[in-house]
């Protein structure tokens, strides 16, 4: 049986929320602005939202990792 509490930890929920807002939220906002005739502004909103999401994912989860190769011994 799958332990749902271990799968849905705080970090996992935060990553899912960040992905939903970064991709879904900025995409929906871009579409709504494009429908109203503000396609360029919508594209800018999407790029800024998506880029912010990528930066936050890198800063919060990838940057702290200590990724090193073999020690050569």
C-alpha positions as CSV (number, residue, x, y, z in Angstrom):
1,X,0.0,0.0,0.0
2,X,1.2,3.5,-0.8
3,X,1.9,5.8,2.1
4,X,0.1,9.0,1.0
5,X,1.6,11.2,3.7
6,X,5.1,10.3,2.6
7,X,4.2,11.0,-1.1
8,X,2.5,14.3,-0.4
9,X,5.0,16.0,1.8
10,X,5.2,19.7,2.2
11,X,7.9,20.0,-0.4
12,X,5.9,18.0,-3.0
13,X,2.8,20.1,-2.4
14,X,4.9,23.3,-2.8
15,X,6.4,22.1,-6.0
16,X,3.0,21.2,-7.4
17,X,1.5,24.5,-6.4
18,X,4.5,26.4,-8.0
19,X,4.1,24.4,-11.2
20,X,0.3,25.0,-11.3
21,X,0.7,28.8,-10.8
22,X,3.8,29.1,-12.9
23,X,2.5,27.3,-15.9
24,X,-1.3,27.2,-15.5
25,X,-1.8,30.6,-14.0
26,X,0.4,32.5,-16.4
27,X,-1.0,30.5,-19.3
28,X,-4.6,31.3,-18.4
29,X,-3.8,34.9,-17.8
30,X,-2.0,35.1,-21.2
31,X,-5.0,33.6,-22.9
32,X,-7.4,36.0,-21.2
33,X,-5.3,39.0,-22.1
34,X,-5.0,37.8,-25.7
35,X,-8.8,37.5,-26.0
36,X,-9.1,41.1,-25.0
37,X,-6.6,42.3,-27.6
38,X,-3.5,42.5,-25.4
39,X,-1.5,39.7,-26.9
40,X,1.9,41.3,-26.4
41,X,1.2,42.0,-22.7
42,X,-0.1,38.4,-22.3
43,X,3.0,37.0,-23.8
44,X,5.1,39.1,-21.5
45,X,3.1,37.9,-18.5
46,X,3.6,34.3,-19.5
47,X,7.3,34.7,-20.0
48,X,7.8,36.5,-16.7
49,X,5.6,33.9,-14.8
50,X,7.3,30.9,-16.4
51,X,10.8,32.3,-15.9
52,X,10.0,33.1,-12.2
53,X,8.8,29.6,-11.7
54,X,11.9,28.1,-13.3
55,X,14.1,30.4,-11.1
56,X,12.3,29.5,-7.9
57,X,12.5,25.8,-8.7
58,X,16.2,26.1,-9.3
59,X,16.8,28.3,-6.3
60,X,14.8,26.2,-3.9
61,X,15.5,22.6,-4.9
62,X,18.4,22.3,-7.5
63,X,20.9,24.9,-6.3
64,X,21.4,23.5,-2.8
65,X,22.2,20.0,-4.1
66,X,25.9,19.1,-3.8
67,X,26.5,17.5,-7.1
68,X,30.0,16.3,-7.4
69,X,31.8,13.7,-9.5
70,X,34.0,10.9,-8.4
71,X,36.8,11.9,-6.1
72,X,39.5,10.3,-8.3
73,X,40.6,7.8,-5.6
